[in-house]
Amino acid sequence: MQPNILYAVEMKPMHKQHGYVVVAATPVLFKAVIETIIVPKTIYQVTVTFGNKKIFFDPKDGKSFNSRTIEGVVGVLDNRPDIADKEQVLATFRKQAQALVRNMETDRYLYIQPKNTGLK
């Protein structure tokens, strides 16, 4: 089991004490919603929302490698066990993120993929 993941569990009562024992646990799968937000020369973001989590791709103002790069966000999403139809979500995210970068470049912003320094 991983922290910050919602699980559906199967429990049974304890034999000699009060309480329950978890017999099986599976992550709950959430449908992801992908949204692109563009305010020319101000905001360039793609957000992926699932459950109560929100992952941002913000190449202009992102604070970390994982939020400033397409591959950083793909890595975060790929490691999540609670996203339904993950391959389709990753493909849709890549498509929208690449369109966002093209839009940035049209607005004369130079997008340089930052190098991963190992810091998160």
Secondary structure, 3 states (H helix, E strand, C coil): CCCCCCEEEEEEECCCCCCEEEEEEEECCECCEEEEEEECCCEEEEEEEECCEEEEECCCCCCCHHHHCHHHHHHHHHCCCCECCHHHHHHHHHHHHHHHHHHHHHCCCCCCCCCCCCCC
